[in-house]
Amino acid sequence: MTPRKAAATKENATKLFVLDTNVLMHDPTSLFRFEEHDIYLPMFVLEELDNGKKGMSEVARNARQASRFLDSIVSETAHNIEHGIPLETQSNKAATGRLFVQTQFINHELPASLQHSKADNAILGVVMHLHKQQPGRPVILVSKDINMRIKARALGLSAQDYFNDKVLEDTDLLYSGVLALPQDFWDHHGKDMKSWQQNGHTYYSISGPMCQSMLVNQFVFLENEGNPLYAVVAEQSGNTAMLCTVTDYTHQKNSIWGITARNREQNFVLNLLMNPEIDFVTLLGQAGTGKTLLTLAAGLMQTLEKKLYSEIIITRVTVPVGEDIGFLPGTEEEKMSPWMGALDDNLDVLNKSDDEGGDWGRAATRDLIRSRIKIKSLNFMRGRTFLNKYLIIDEAQNLTPKQMKTLITRAGPGTKVVCLGNIAQIDTPYLTEGSSGLTYVVDRFKGWEHSGHVTLMRGERSRLADYAGDVL
């Protein structure tokens, strides 16, 4: 086989991915994530990277990082750009694709209705040219822009989303933190099961194939009228596991700041939040499931009464639901206060002290609570270290995996981090349920002995809110 035929065979075996600008702005490392396949960058992509690099936003930082990667790749090679620059992939050093950059003017053969001066259409023209130039090779446009992919398919071109940033293809497979035991659990495990009492809890040592699917700090339950079981996996190894019964926070004697759990998942949540050995907690659930109320109640109990933490710090992403109302006056905390309406609503619930205190007593209690709660902006988190803090990250579904890493790595000794969110309500551009930072940490932290997760299923606001959630 001649060298030219060998090269042609290799090209036909690999794909050529044309990257849209938003892919690089979303994940600069995408340049190294296409394994043995080749990457092509139209000149308009470089222009848009240059235009988007100004500012301090996450998108601008990613644009600058992508430009640095490209500069390093191009400047440290002796290869001709027109013939492709080898790229070392992250997972397989042997499977090396190549980077191509548009160096010549391409006559865009697009329909007259599409403006040739528009960047998206110019990129589509490059894809169409490559498709005709290399008819035996798959040429695929990769874009985070849905409309861009629709236009490409309308023109008969292959297009797909960027999948490497997705933790899961189907979020129904996301770890829920709760496992339902089979109804015949006692029949199969009751005879050989070892149990003992320790520190007010009952421990069970079980074995069997079912134990392989269990993870440490995963909650298990068996709804059986005769002998129900609510426990957490304390240890797991191969076909064996040790279960520990949970504290019953549905009972008034175990109330947390006057709050008791109203359902099974809320009971599991309070067991995580009140466990000092758990450093990282993630809570998923729709509005009204009690995520913020339970987290605040547990934080106040452990900060003001048990003195485990010095103060509560609350932060969230400031992404408006509707039109932005512009800049806000005041200090950092005053600027953040309009975003913390949920905090005030939950403090009203938690501030229901006994009637003997009267209005003065309630006002004093509220002032005491607010003095131990600090509201911080995400913009000033970089470089900080939190010691003995109870850190609450609200609306965490709007964070990217990189932002989530920045926040969680701020935790110092004695700090507990609680992430709250609903992945069905993502407001950040280019983030999806599968690529959200909240989905990312739920998947990466599952099974770690100092972390826990619960997905809350049942709303506890009102019959109106429950019915609206079902029919609207």
N, C-alpha and C positions, 0 to 999 in steps of 0.2 A: 504494500500500500504506500503510495506517495505521501509526502508530508502534507500537501494541499488537501488530498482526500481524507487524511487522518484528521486534519483540523476541521474539515467540513462535517465529518461524522461526529466529532465532539460537540460542534455547535448545534447540530440537529438533536443531540441527546440532552442538551441543556436548554433552559428557557432564558429569554431576555426580558427583564422587568424594567419598565420605564417608570421611574419614581416621580410622583407629584410632590410639590413643595411642602404640602401639609404633612406628608409622611416624615420628612426630615425634621420639620418643626415640632412634630409630636414625639419622635424618637430619633435623635441623632445617630444612635448606634445601629439604626436600621441598615446602614451601609454594609455592616458585617453580618447580617442575619439571613442572607439568602443562599447559604451553603455553596454548592458548586455552580449555581446559576449566575448569569451575568446581569449587571445593572447598567442602565443608560440614563444619563442626566441631560435633558434638554437645556439649552442656554437660558430659556426663560426661568427655569428653576433656580439657576445661579443668580439671576437678576432679582427674583423675589426673595431669595435668602438675603441678599444684600440690602434690600428695602426693609426687611423685617427684623434686622439685627439690632435696631436702635431701641432703647428703653430697658426697663428693669423687670418686665413681665417674664413669665415662664416661657412663653413662645419666643421672645427675643433672646433669652439665654440659650434656648435650644438651637435657634438659628445661628448664633455665634459659635456654639459647640460644633454644629454640623460643618460650618465653614472651616473651623480648625482641623477637623478630621480630614476634610477634602484637601486642605493645604498640606497636611502631613503626608497624605497618600501620594499626591502629585509631585511634591518636592523631593521625596526620598526614593524615587524610582528612576531608573534609566530607561524604562520602557516608553515607547511612543504612545501618546494618549489615543491616537487614532486606532491603534492595534489593541488597546485595552490594557489597563493596569491591574496586575494580580491583587486580589483581596484575600487576606487571611481571615477565614471565618472563625467565630468564637468556639464552636462546638467540635469542628473537625478541621485540623490544620491541613490535612491532605486534600480535602475538597475545597479547592480555591477557585472562586469565580473571578470575573474581571469587571473593572469599572470603565465604562465608555462615557465620554463627554462630547456633546455636540460641538464640532469645530467648523462646520460648513453651513452655509445657508441652505435651507430646505424649502422648496416651493410647496406650500401647504395646499393640498388638493381637497379642500373642504367645501361643503355646500355654500352657496352665496349668502344664505341667511345667517351664517355664523361669522361674526366679526373677527377678521384675521389678526387685528391688533390686540385682542383680549388674550391674556396669558393662558387661560384654560384652553381656549380654542387652538392657540399656537402649539400647546403640548399635545393636543389631540392630533394636530397635523403631523407632528413628529412621529407619533405612534402609527398613524396611517402610512407614512412614508417607510418606516422600518418594516411594517407588515408586508408591504409590496416588495421591498428590497430583499427580504429574507422569507420567501413564501413557505419554505419547508421547516421553519422554526417557530415555536410559540412565542409571540410578542404580546406581553401582558402589561396593561397600565395598572399601577398600584396607587390608590388614592383614598384618603379619608373622606373626601367630598362625595356625598351620595349622588348629587346632580351630575357631577363630572362622570361618575361611573355609568349613570343612565345614558348620558349623551354618547359615551364611548360605545356602549352596546347598541344604541340606535344606529350608529355608523358601521355596525358589524365588527367592532373591535372587542378583544377580550379585556375585561377589567375586573378587579377584585379589591376588596378592602385589605388593609394591612393587618394581618392576623397574629404576627409575632408578639404584639403587646397584650394579647388576650390571655388571661389566666385559664379560662374555660370557654369552650365553644358554646356550651349550654349552661346557663346559670342555674337551671333546675338541678344540676349535679353539684352545686356548691355545698360545701360542708355546712350542715345545719347545727351541729353541736349536740343534737338529741337523737337517740336511737330507741325505737320501740321494740321491746322484747316480744318474742312469740308467746301466744297464749299457753302453750304447753311447756313453758320455760321451767316451772317447778317440777313437772313430771320427768323431764330429762336431766335436770341438774340437782333436784332436791335430795336424792339419795347419796350422791357422792360429794355434795357441796359441804365445805367446811365453813363454819361461821363462828364469830366471837364478838364480844362487846369491848369497846375501847373508847374512852373519852366521850361517852354518851352516844356513840354511833355504833351501828352494827356493820361488821365487815363480812363479806362473802368471798371465798376463793372458789372460782369456777374454772372449768376447762372444756374445750370443745372447739369445733371449727368456727363457731360464731365469734369466738374471741379474737380471731384474726382481723375482723373488720372493726374492732373497737380501737379507740384512741384514748390516750391519757387525758383526763379532765372532760371527757365526753359524758353527757348525762344519759342514763338509760331509765326506762320506766315500763311498768307492766300494770295496766288498768284492769285489775282483777278484784271483784267485790270481796272475795274471800281472803285474799292475801296480796294486796297491791304492793308494788315496789317502786321507790323513787331513789335512785342512787347515782353516784358518779364513779367513773372508772379511775381508781387510784393508781393502779399499776397494770401494765399489759406487756406480755412477752410471748410471742408465738401463739400457741393454743391455750394459754392460760391468762387469766385476768383476775384482779382483785377489785371488788365493788365496795363502796362505802355509802351507807345511807345518808341522805342530805338532811340538813336542818329544815324543819317545817316552818317557813316564814309566812304561811297562810294563817297561822294561829296568832292571836292577839298578844300572847305572852312573848313572842319573838318579833314583835313589830319594830320596824326601823324608822325612827323619827316620826312615829305615829302611823307609818304606812305598812300595810300587810299585802302580801302577794294575792292576786285575785285569780290566778290560773297557774297551771303547771309550769309554763315557761317562765313566768315572772318569779316563781319560787326558785327555779334554777338560776335565774339572773342574780337574785339576791345572794345565793350561795357563792357565786363567783365574786361579786362585788365585795362581800364581807370577808372573804378569805385573804388574809395578809400574805399568803404564799403565792397568790396569783398577781403577777405584775402587769399583765396586759390582757384586756378584755375587749372583745368586739361584740356589738349588739346590732343585729339587723331586724328591721320590722317596719311595717307601715305606720303612718301617723296614728297616734292614739293607742299604741300598744304599751306605752308606759316606759319607754327607754330613758327619756330625760328625767322623769320623776323618780324612778328607782335609782338612777345613777346619782342624782343630787341627794336623795335621802341617805344613801349609803355613804356618800362623801361627807355629809354633815355629821353623821354619827361617828365616823372614824376620825374626823378632824376636830370637832368641838368636844366630844365626850371621851373617846378613846385615845385622843392625842397621837394617833399614828402618823398623821400628816400635818404639816404646818399651815397649809392653806389649800384652797381649791382654785385651780386655774382653768378657765373655760375659753376656748377659741373655736372659731368656725370660719369657713370660706364665705367671703362676702360676695355672693353671686345673687343678684336680684331676680325675683320671679317675673316681674313685669318690667316696665320702663324704669331706668335708673333715675333717682331724684337728684343726682349731682353730689357735689362735695358737701361734707357735713362739718359743722363747726365744733370746736372744743378740743379737749385732750384725747389721747388714744382711747381711754375707756369711754368717754362721752361719744366719740365717733362710732364706737362699737355697740353702744347701748341700743340703738334702733334695731340692730340685728339680733338682739338678745331678748325679744319679746317672749319667747318660750321659757326663758329663765325666770322672768317676772311672774308668768302664769303659774309655773310650778312652785315658786317660792310662796305664792299666795296659798296654795294647797298645803305646803309644808309648815306654814306659819299659823296653823290653826291650833293655838295653845289652849289650855283650859280656860273656862270663863272667869275663873278667879283672878286671872291677871288683868282682865279688862283691856281696853284700847291701849292704855299706857304700856301694859305688859307686852302686848303684841308688837307695838312700835319698837320697844326696846329689843325684843327678840329679833325682829327684822333687821335692825341696825347692826346687831351683833353678827347675824348671818352674813350680811353684805360686807362687813369689815373683813371677813375671812374668805370672800370670793373675789378673785381678780379676773377681769375680762381682758384678754390680750388679742392683738391682731397677728395673723400669720406672717405679715410682712416683716415683723421684728423678731422672729423666732431663730433665725440663723445665728449660730455662735453661742446661744444660751445653753445653760445646764440647769436643770430643775432638781433640787435636792429636797427629798421628803415632801413632794407635792402630790396632789390628787389632780391629774391633768385630764380634762374632758375635751375631746375633739368632736364637736357637733357637726352634722351635715358632712360627714367624712366621705360620702360617696362622690363628692365633687373634687376630691383630691386625686392627683396623679400618683402612681407608685413612687415616683421620685420625691414628690412633696411629702408623702406619707413617711418615707424613709427619713427625710430631713427632720420631721417632727418627732418620730419615735426615738431617734438617736439623741434627742435632747435630754432624755430621761437619765437622771443620776441615781445614786443609791437611795433606796427608800421611796422611790416615786412609783405611783401606779398610773397607768395610761388606759383610758377608756375611750373607745371609738364608737360613735353612734351614727347610724345612717340608714337610708332606704335606697337601695340601688335602682329602684323603679323611678326615682325622682332625681335624675342627673341633669344639671343645668350647664355643666362645663362643656364647651365645644370639643368635639373629637373624642370625648370619653363615652364609653358604652358600659353596659352592665358587666361585660366580660373583661374590660380593660381598666375599670375603676380601681383606684388605690385601695379602697375598702375591700373589694373582692380579692385583690392581690394579697393583703395581709391576712385575711381570713384563711386563704388557702396555704400560705407559707407558714403560719404560726400553728396550724392544727397539729395536735399531738405533742406540743412542747409542754413540759411539766409545769411551767410557770405562766401559762396562758390559757384562756378559755373563750368559747364562743357560744352564743345562743341566738337562734332566729326566732323572734316572737311572732306568733301567728294570729293571735286573737286581739282585737281592739277592745279597749275598756273605757271609751269615752262616753258614749250614749247610744241608745237604740237608733237615733237619727243618724249618727256618724257611721255606725255599723251598716245600716241599710244603704246609706249613700255610697259607702265603699264597695258594696256588692253590685249595685245597679247602675252606678254612674261610670 
